Amino acid sequence: MQHTSAPMLRVMTVGAHVLFVLLLGVGVARVVVGASNPVPASVLAAALLGWYALGVRFSSRAVSTASTGRSTGGLLWLGVLVGGWLVLVLLDSSFVWVAFPLYFLCFHLLPTGPALAATVGITAAGIGATLLQGATNTVASILGPIFGAAAAAGMALVYQQLLEDARQRGRLYEELSVAHNELLSAQDELAALQRKAGAAEERARLARDIHDTLAQGFSSIVLLARAGQRGDPESALGQIEETARAGLDEARRVVGALTPAVMDGASLVSALDRVTAQLHDHTGIDATVVVDGAPVSVPMEYDVALLRVAQGALANVRLHSEAERVRVTLTYGEDEVRLDVVDDGVGFDPAAPRGRSFGIRSMRERLDSLGGSLVVESAPGDGTALAATLPVPS
């Protein structure tokens, strides 16, 4: 977006150049018409105009150093210009009004303090030269340059303010550009971190699903094979085939990140009935499911999480508890859904390595990702109670 000060600066600069040429031309015209010998003044005016055109580039270069006054070329150009103008005024008072653009140049090339001093000096010199010419209207000869100096000073100060505003906008634009580039860089870094976090989360999800399905299925197959070696091989083979087929279905759904096979077209209660019935068929453990409260509608990922927790807990019962009975209670409350798995087995010390196993950790991570919690209570010889809680979305 273009700032309004830039066009105004260009207009004021061009206006100063036009004003110098115009006033110089008016002076030459008056000399040619009224003076008895116009040649010296005309030749000097032409030379002064050429010097002015030559020095415009010094004026533009001095913009960057106007606040310090260190543009040596610009100061030399201005000094010669003022000196030539004084000679012109001494030759003919018609050139006194050229002081007006000179005032502007002083403020353009010099700091404010020296510019004011130079303006006062030019005004005094112009008035003195005019009086030496024997001007008939003394009041106009004195007040004219003074008013011109005041007007030029006001315009020059406005010009300097616009110039400073333009510099500040330029600095602000550079700072905004740097900030924008830093923001883009930060966004790229954030996107990279989000991709890494997403990959890590997906790996954790796959690890939990593999542990809760395939690993537990393989453990069941190992136990069934051992039982078959000691008892009825045909029955054990049938159960092994059933477990392997269920594990294969789960593997396909884990890869596709779909709903667990046991929940296809079924509610969470029906899925819990299936896994507890399978536990009873394979181990003879008395496993029951109890529903407390009226079921409420929860997202599918809630049902999947609670089912995975139940599967992991029942797998631990099968492998480690030596329990005779296990009870799975699903409680629907106003603010939360709770799943309790309680067995009468040998129990364990939650502070022992088993209490910090991957299975329990994966249950906790799964529930944490949904804002839930997991509590495990157990003691050697006193059974185990596991409670998984998820908040009901509002």
CORVENCOR-V174526 format. One record per pair of residues at least 12 apart in sequence whose C-alpha atoms are under 10 Angstrom apart, sorted by the first residue. I is the first residue (numbers start at 0). J is the second residue. If there is no record, write none. Layout:
i=(I & I)
j=(J & J)
This chain:
i=(2 & 2 & 2 & 2 & 3 & 3 & 4 & 4 & 4 & 4 & 4 & 4 & 4 & 4 & 5 & 5 & 5 & 5 & 7 & 7 & 7 & 8 & 8 & 8 & 8 & 8 & 8 & 9 & 11 & 11 & 11 & 11 & 11 & 12 & 12 & 12 & 12 & 12 & 12 & 14 & 15 & 15 & 15 & 15 & 15 & 15 & 15 & 16 & 16 & 16 & 16 & 16 & 17 & 18 & 18 & 18 & 18 & 19 & 19 & 19 & 19 & 19 & 19 & 19 & 19 & 20 & 20 & 20 & 20 & 20 & 20 & 21 & 22 & 22 & 22 & 22 & 22 & 22 & 22 & 22 & 23 & 23 & 23 & 23 & 23 & 23 & 23 & 23 & 23 & 23 & 23 & 23 & 23 & 24 & 24 & 24 & 24 & 24 & 24 & 25 & 25 & 25 & 25 & 26 & 26 & 26 & 26 & 26 & 26 & 26 & 26 & 26 & 26 & 26 & 26 & 27 & 27 & 27 & 27 & 27 & 27 & 27 & 27 & 27 & 27 & 28 & 28 & 29 & 29 & 29 & 29 & 30 & 30 & 30 & 30 & 30 & 34 & 34 & 37 & 37 & 39 & 39 & 40 & 40 & 40 & 40 & 40 & 40 & 40 & 41 & 43 & 43 & 43 & 43 & 43 & 44 & 44 & 44 & 44 & 44 & 46 & 46 & 47 & 47 & 47 & 47 & 47 & 47 & 47 & 48 & 50 & 50 & 50 & 50 & 50 & 51 & 51 & 51 & 51 & 53 & 54 & 54 & 54 & 54 & 54 & 54 & 55 & 55 & 56 & 56 & 57 & 57 & 57 & 57 & 57 & 57 & 57 & 57 & 57 & 58 & 58 & 58 & 58 & 58 & 58 & 58 & 58 & 58 & 59 & 59 & 59 & 60 & 60 & 60 & 61 & 61 & 61 & 61 & 61 & 62 & 62 & 62 & 62 & 62 & 63 & 63 & 63 & 64 & 64 & 64 & 64 & 65 & 65 & 65 & 65 & 65 & 65 & 65 & 65 & 65 & 66 & 66 & 66 & 66 & 66 & 66 & 66 & 66 & 67 & 67 & 67 & 67 & 68 & 68 & 68 & 68 & 68 & 68 & 68 & 69 & 69 & 69 & 70 & 70 & 71 & 73 & 73 & 73 & 73 & 74 & 74 & 74 & 77 & 77 & 77 & 77 & 77 & 78 & 80 & 81 & 81 & 81 & 81 & 81 & 81 & 81 & 82 & 84 & 84 & 84 & 84 & 84 & 84 & 85 & 85 & 85 & 85 & 85 & 85 & 85 & 85 & 86 & 87 & 88 & 88 & 88 & 88 & 88 & 88 & 88 & 88 & 89 & 89 & 89 & 89 & 89 & 89 & 89 & 89 & 90 & 90 & 90 & 91 & 91 & 91 & 91 & 92 & 92 & 92 & 92 & 92 & 92 & 92 & 92 & 92 & 92 & 93 & 94 & 94 & 95 & 95 & 95 & 95 & 95 & 95 & 95 & 95 & 95 & 95 & 96 & 96 & 96 & 96 & 96 & 97 & 97 & 97 & 98 & 98 & 98 & 98 & 98 & 98 & 98 & 98 & 98 & 99 & 99 & 99 & 99 & 99 & 99 & 99 & 99 & 99 & 99 & 99 & 99 & 99 & 100 & 100 & 100 & 101 & 101 & 101 & 101 & 101 & 102 & 102 & 102 & 102 & 102 & 102 & 102 & 102 & 102 & 102 & 102 & 102 & 102 & 102 & 102 & 103 & 103 & 103 & 103 & 103 & 103 & 103 & 103 & 103 & 103 & 104 & 104 & 104 & 104 & 105 & 105 & 105 & 105 & 105 & 105 & 106 & 106 & 106 & 106 & 106 & 106 & 106 & 106 & 106 & 107 & 107 & 107 & 107 & 110 & 111 & 111 & 111 & 111 & 114 & 114 & 115 & 115 & 115 & 118 & 118 & 118 & 118 & 118 & 118 & 119 & 119 & 119 & 119 & 121 & 121 & 121 & 122 & 122 & 122 & 122 & 122 & 122 & 122 & 122 & 123 & 123 & 123 & 124 & 125 & 125 & 125 & 125 & 126 & 126 & 126 & 126 & 126 & 126 & 126 & 127 & 127 & 128 & 129 & 200 & 201 & 203 & 203 & 203 & 204 & 204 & 204 & 204 & 204 & 205 & 205 & 205 & 206 & 206 & 206 & 207 & 207 & 207 & 207 & 207 & 207 & 207 & 207 & 207 & 208 & 208 & 208 & 208 & 208 & 208 & 208 & 208 & 208 & 208 & 208 & 209 & 209 & 209 & 209 & 209 & 210 & 210 & 210 & 210 & 210 & 211 & 211 & 211 & 211 & 211 & 211 & 211 & 211 & 211 & 211 & 211 & 211 & 212 & 212 & 212 & 212 & 212 & 212 & 212 & 212 & 212 & 212 & 212 & 212 & 213 & 213 & 213 & 213 & 213 & 213 & 213 & 213 & 213 & 214 & 214 & 215 & 215 & 215 & 215 & 215 & 215 & 215 & 215 & 215 & 215 & 216 & 216 & 216 & 216 & 216 & 216 & 216 & 216 & 216 & 217 & 217 & 217 & 217 & 218 & 218 & 218 & 219 & 219 & 219 & 219 & 219 & 219 & 219 & 219 & 219 & 219 & 220 & 220 & 220 & 220 & 220 & 220 & 220 & 220 & 221 & 222 & 222 & 222 & 222 & 222 & 222 & 223 & 223 & 223 & 223 & 223 & 223 & 223 & 223 & 224 & 224 & 224 & 226 & 226 & 227 & 234 & 235 & 238 & 238 & 238 & 239 & 241 & 242 & 242 & 245 & 245 & 246 & 247 & 248 & 248 & 249 & 258 & 258 & 258 & 258 & 259 & 259 & 259 & 261 & 261 & 261 & 261 & 262 & 262 & 262 & 262 & 266 & 266 & 267 & 267 & 267 & 267 & 267 & 267 & 267 & 267 & 268 & 268 & 268 & 268 & 268 & 268 & 268 & 268 & 269 & 270 & 270 & 270 & 270 & 271 & 271 & 271 & 271 & 271 & 271 & 271 & 271 & 271 & 271 & 271 & 272 & 272 & 272 & 272 & 272 & 273 & 274 & 274 & 274 & 274 & 274 & 274 & 274 & 275 & 275 & 275 & 275 & 275 & 275 & 275 & 275 & 276 & 278 & 278 & 278 & 278 & 278 & 278 & 279 & 279 & 279 & 279 & 281 & 282 & 282 & 282 & 282 & 282 & 283 & 283 & 283 & 283 & 284 & 284 & 284 & 284 & 284 & 284 & 284 & 284 & 285 & 285 & 285 & 285 & 285 & 285 & 286 & 286 & 286 & 286 & 286 & 286 & 286 & 286 & 287 & 287 & 287 & 287 & 287 & 287 & 288 & 288 & 288 & 288 & 288 & 288 & 288 & 289 & 289 & 289 & 289 & 289 & 289 & 289 & 290 & 290 & 290 & 290 & 290 & 290 & 291 & 291 & 291 & 291 & 291 & 291 & 292 & 292 & 292 & 292 & 292 & 292 & 293 & 293 & 293 & 293 & 294 & 294 & 294 & 294 & 294 & 295 & 295 & 295 & 295 & 295 & 295 & 296 & 296 & 296 & 297 & 297 & 297 & 297 & 297 & 297 & 297 & 298 & 298 & 300 & 300 & 301 & 301 & 301 & 301 & 301 & 301 & 301 & 301 & 301 & 302 & 302 & 303 & 304 & 304 & 304 & 304 & 304 & 304 & 304 & 304 & 305 & 305 & 305 & 305 & 305 & 305 & 305 & 305 & 305 & 305 & 305 & 306 & 307 & 307 & 307 & 308 & 308 & 308 & 308 & 308 & 308 & 308 & 308 & 308 & 308 & 308 & 308 & 308 & 308 & 309 & 309 & 309 & 309 & 309 & 309 & 309 & 309 & 311 & 311 & 311 & 311 & 312 & 312 & 312 & 312 & 312 & 312 & 312 & 312 & 312 & 312 & 312 & 313 & 313 & 313 & 313 & 313 & 313 & 314 & 315 & 315 & 316 & 316 & 316 & 316 & 316 & 316 & 316 & 316 & 316 & 317 & 319 & 319 & 319 & 319 & 319 & 320 & 320 & 320 & 320 & 320 & 320 & 320 & 320 & 320 & 321 & 321 & 321 & 321 & 321 & 321 & 322 & 322 & 322 & 322 & 322 & 322 & 322 & 322 & 323 & 323 & 323 & 324 & 324 & 324 & 324 & 325 & 325 & 325 & 325 & 325 & 325 & 325 & 325 & 326 & 326 & 326 & 326 & 326 & 326 & 327 & 327 & 327 & 327 & 327 & 327 & 327 & 328 & 328 & 328 & 329 & 329 & 330 & 331 & 332 & 332 & 333 & 333 & 333 & 334 & 334 & 334 & 334 & 334 & 335 & 335 & 335 & 335 & 335 & 335 & 336 & 336 & 336 & 336 & 336 & 336 & 337 & 337 & 337 & 337 & 337 & 337 & 337 & 337 & 338 & 338 & 338 & 338 & 338 & 338 & 339 & 339 & 339 & 339 & 339 & 339 & 339 & 339 & 340 & 340 & 340 & 340 & 340 & 340 & 341 & 341 & 341 & 341 & 341 & 341 & 341 & 341 & 342 & 342 & 342 & 342 & 342 & 342 & 343 & 343 & 343 & 343 & 343 & 344 & 344 & 344 & 344 & 344 & 344 & 345 & 345 & 345 & 345 & 345 & 345 & 345 & 346 & 346 & 346 & 346 & 346 & 346 & 346 & 346 & 346 & 347 & 347 & 347 & 347 & 347 & 347 & 347 & 347 & 348 & 348 & 348 & 348 & 348 & 348 & 349 & 349 & 349 & 349 & 349 & 349 & 350 & 350 & 354 & 354 & 354 & 359 & 359 & 359 & 359 & 360 & 362 & 363 & 366 & 366 & 366 & 367 & 367 & 369 & 369 & 369 & 370 & 370 & 370 & 370 & 371 & 371 & 371 & 371 & 371 & 372 & 372 & 372 & 372 & 372 & 373 & 373 & 373 & 373 & 373 & 374 & 374 & 374 & 375)
j=(164 & 165 & 168 & 169 & 161 & 165 & 158 & 160 & 161 & 162 & 163 & 164 & 165 & 168 & 161 & 162 & 164 & 165 & 158 & 161 & 162 & 157 & 158 & 159 & 161 & 162 & 165 & 158 & 103 & 154 & 155 & 157 & 158 & 58 & 59 & 103 & 104 & 107 & 158 & 100 & 99 & 100 & 101 & 102 & 103 & 104 & 151 & 51 & 52 & 55 & 100 & 104 & 100 & 97 & 99 & 100 & 101 & 48 & 51 & 96 & 97 & 98 & 99 & 100 & 101 & 44 & 48 & 51 & 52 & 97 & 100 & 97 & 93 & 94 & 95 & 96 & 97 & 98 & 99 & 100 & 41 & 44 & 45 & 47 & 48 & 84 & 87 & 93 & 94 & 95 & 96 & 97 & 98 & 41 & 44 & 45 & 48 & 94 & 97 & 93 & 94 & 96 & 97 & 40 & 41 & 44 & 87 & 88 & 91 & 92 & 93 & 94 & 95 & 96 & 97 & 40 & 41 & 42 & 43 & 44 & 45 & 87 & 91 & 93 & 94 & 41 & 93 & 91 & 92 & 93 & 94 & 90 & 91 & 92 & 93 & 94 & 90 & 91 & 90 & 91 & 87 & 90 & 86 & 87 & 88 & 89 & 90 & 91 & 94 & 87 & 83 & 84 & 86 & 87 & 90 & 83 & 84 & 86 & 87 & 94 & 80 & 83 & 79 & 80 & 81 & 82 & 83 & 84 & 87 & 80 & 76 & 77 & 79 & 80 & 83 & 76 & 77 & 79 & 80 & 76 & 72 & 73 & 75 & 76 & 77 & 80 & 73 & 76 & 72 & 73 & 70 & 71 & 72 & 73 & 74 & 75 & 76 & 77 & 108 & 70 & 72 & 73 & 74 & 76 & 77 & 104 & 107 & 108 & 73 & 107 & 108 & 72 & 73 & 108 & 73 & 74 & 107 & 108 & 109 & 107 & 108 & 109 & 159 & 162 & 108 & 162 & 166 & 107 & 108 & 109 & 110 & 105 & 106 & 107 & 108 & 109 & 110 & 111 & 159 & 162 & 106 & 107 & 108 & 109 & 110 & 111 & 159 & 163 & 108 & 109 & 110 & 111 & 107 & 108 & 109 & 110 & 111 & 113 & 114 & 108 & 109 & 110 & 108 & 109 & 108 & 104 & 107 & 108 & 109 & 105 & 108 & 109 & 101 & 104 & 105 & 108 & 109 & 105 & 101 & 97 & 98 & 101 & 102 & 105 & 117 & 121 & 121 & 96 & 97 & 98 & 101 & 121 & 125 & 97 & 98 & 121 & 124 & 125 & 127 & 128 & 129 & 128 & 128 & 124 & 125 & 126 & 127 & 128 & 129 & 131 & 132 & 124 & 125 & 127 & 128 & 129 & 130 & 131 & 132 & 128 & 129 & 132 & 128 & 129 & 131 & 132 & 125 & 126 & 128 & 129 & 130 & 131 & 132 & 133 & 134 & 140 & 129 & 125 & 129 & 121 & 122 & 124 & 125 & 126 & 128 & 129 & 140 & 143 & 144 & 125 & 140 & 143 & 144 & 147 & 125 & 144 & 147 & 118 & 121 & 122 & 124 & 125 & 144 & 147 & 148 & 151 & 118 & 121 & 122 & 143 & 144 & 145 & 146 & 147 & 148 & 149 & 150 & 151 & 152 & 147 & 148 & 151 & 117 & 118 & 121 & 148 & 151 & 114 & 115 & 117 & 118 & 119 & 121 & 122 & 147 & 148 & 149 & 150 & 151 & 152 & 154 & 155 & 118 & 148 & 150 & 151 & 152 & 153 & 154 & 155 & 156 & 158 & 118 & 151 & 152 & 155 & 117 & 118 & 121 & 151 & 152 & 155 & 118 & 151 & 152 & 153 & 154 & 155 & 156 & 158 & 159 & 155 & 156 & 158 & 159 & 159 & 152 & 155 & 156 & 159 & 152 & 155 & 148 & 149 & 152 & 144 & 145 & 148 & 149 & 151 & 152 & 144 & 145 & 148 & 149 & 144 & 145 & 148 & 141 & 142 & 143 & 144 & 145 & 146 & 147 & 148 & 141 & 144 & 145 & 144 & 140 & 141 & 144 & 145 & 139 & 140 & 141 & 142 & 143 & 144 & 145 & 140 & 141 & 140 & 141 & 368 & 256 & 361 & 364 & 365 & 253 & 256 & 361 & 364 & 365 & 253 & 254 & 256 & 253 & 357 & 361 & 307 & 311 & 357 & 358 & 360 & 361 & 362 & 364 & 365 & 249 & 250 & 252 & 253 & 254 & 256 & 259 & 304 & 307 & 361 & 365 & 246 & 249 & 250 & 253 & 254 & 307 & 311 & 357 & 358 & 361 & 249 & 306 & 307 & 308 & 309 & 310 & 311 & 312 & 314 & 358 & 361 & 362 & 245 & 246 & 247 & 248 & 249 & 250 & 253 & 259 & 307 & 310 & 311 & 314 & 242 & 243 & 245 & 246 & 247 & 248 & 249 & 250 & 253 & 246 & 314 & 242 & 246 & 310 & 311 & 313 & 314 & 315 & 317 & 318 & 358 & 239 & 242 & 243 & 244 & 245 & 246 & 247 & 249 & 314 & 239 & 242 & 243 & 246 & 314 & 317 & 318 & 238 & 239 & 242 & 243 & 278 & 281 & 282 & 314 & 317 & 318 & 235 & 236 & 238 & 239 & 240 & 241 & 242 & 243 & 239 & 235 & 239 & 281 & 282 & 317 & 318 & 235 & 236 & 237 & 238 & 239 & 242 & 281 & 282 & 236 & 238 & 239 & 281 & 282 & 239 & 281 & 281 & 277 & 280 & 281 & 281 & 277 & 277 & 281 & 260 & 261 & 260 & 260 & 260 & 261 & 261 & 299 & 300 & 302 & 303 & 303 & 306 & 307 & 273 & 274 & 303 & 306 & 299 & 302 & 303 & 306 & 299 & 302 & 294 & 299 & 301 & 302 & 303 & 305 & 306 & 329 & 288 & 289 & 290 & 294 & 302 & 306 & 328 & 329 & 288 & 302 & 303 & 306 & 309 & 287 & 288 & 289 & 305 & 306 & 307 & 309 & 310 & 327 & 328 & 329 & 286 & 287 & 288 & 289 & 327 & 288 & 286 & 288 & 306 & 309 & 310 & 313 & 314 & 287 & 288 & 309 & 310 & 313 & 325 & 326 & 327 & 288 & 310 & 313 & 314 & 316 & 317 & 325 & 317 & 323 & 324 & 325 & 317 & 317 & 318 & 321 & 322 & 323 & 317 & 322 & 323 & 324 & 316 & 317 & 321 & 322 & 323 & 324 & 325 & 342 & 322 & 323 & 324 & 325 & 326 & 342 & 313 & 323 & 324 & 325 & 326 & 327 & 341 & 342 & 324 & 325 & 326 & 327 & 328 & 340 & 325 & 326 & 327 & 328 & 329 & 339 & 340 & 326 & 327 & 328 & 329 & 330 & 338 & 339 & 327 & 328 & 329 & 330 & 331 & 338 & 328 & 329 & 330 & 331 & 332 & 337 & 329 & 330 & 331 & 332 & 333 & 336 & 330 & 331 & 332 & 333 & 329 & 330 & 331 & 332 & 336 & 331 & 332 & 333 & 335 & 336 & 391 & 331 & 391 & 392 & 335 & 336 & 389 & 390 & 391 & 392 & 393 & 391 & 392 & 365 & 369 & 336 & 365 & 366 & 369 & 371 & 388 & 389 & 390 & 391 & 336 & 389 & 365 & 362 & 365 & 366 & 368 & 369 & 371 & 387 & 389 & 329 & 336 & 337 & 338 & 339 & 362 & 365 & 366 & 387 & 388 & 389 & 338 & 361 & 362 & 365 & 338 & 339 & 340 & 358 & 359 & 361 & 362 & 363 & 365 & 366 & 373 & 385 & 386 & 387 & 327 & 338 & 339 & 340 & 362 & 385 & 386 & 387 & 358 & 359 & 361 & 362 & 327 & 339 & 340 & 341 & 342 & 358 & 359 & 362 & 383 & 384 & 385 & 325 & 326 & 327 & 340 & 341 & 342 & 358 & 358 & 359 & 340 & 341 & 342 & 343 & 344 & 345 & 346 & 382 & 383 & 344 & 344 & 345 & 346 & 347 & 353 & 342 & 343 & 344 & 345 & 346 & 347 & 380 & 382 & 383 & 342 & 343 & 344 & 345 & 346 & 382 & 341 & 342 & 343 & 344 & 345 & 346 & 382 & 383 & 342 & 343 & 344 & 341 & 342 & 343 & 344 & 340 & 341 & 342 & 343 & 344 & 382 & 383 & 384 & 339 & 340 & 341 & 342 & 343 & 384 & 339 & 340 & 341 & 342 & 384 & 385 & 386 & 340 & 341 & 386 & 386 & 387 & 388 & 391 & 390 & 391 & 390 & 391 & 393 & 389 & 390 & 391 & 392 & 393 & 371 & 388 & 389 & 390 & 391 & 392 & 371 & 387 & 388 & 389 & 390 & 391 & 371 & 372 & 373 & 386 & 387 & 388 & 389 & 390 & 373 & 385 & 386 & 387 & 388 & 389 & 373 & 374 & 375 & 384 & 385 & 386 & 387 & 388 & 375 & 383 & 384 & 385 & 386 & 387 & 375 & 376 & 377 & 382 & 383 & 384 & 385 & 386 & 377 & 381 & 382 & 383 & 384 & 385 & 380 & 381 & 382 & 383 & 384 & 377 & 379 & 380 & 381 & 382 & 383 & 377 & 378 & 379 & 380 & 381 & 382 & 383 & 376 & 377 & 378 & 379 & 380 & 381 & 382 & 383 & 384 & 376 & 377 & 378 & 379 & 380 & 381 & 382 & 383 & 376 & 377 & 378 & 379 & 380 & 383 & 375 & 376 & 377 & 378 & 379 & 383 & 377 & 378 & 375 & 376 & 377 & 373 & 374 & 375 & 385 & 373 & 387 & 387 & 387 & 388 & 389 & 388 & 389 & 388 & 389 & 390 & 388 & 389 & 390 & 391 & 387 & 388 & 389 & 390 & 391 & 386 & 387 & 388 & 389 & 390 & 385 & 386 & 387 & 388 & 389 & 386 & 387 & 388 & 387)
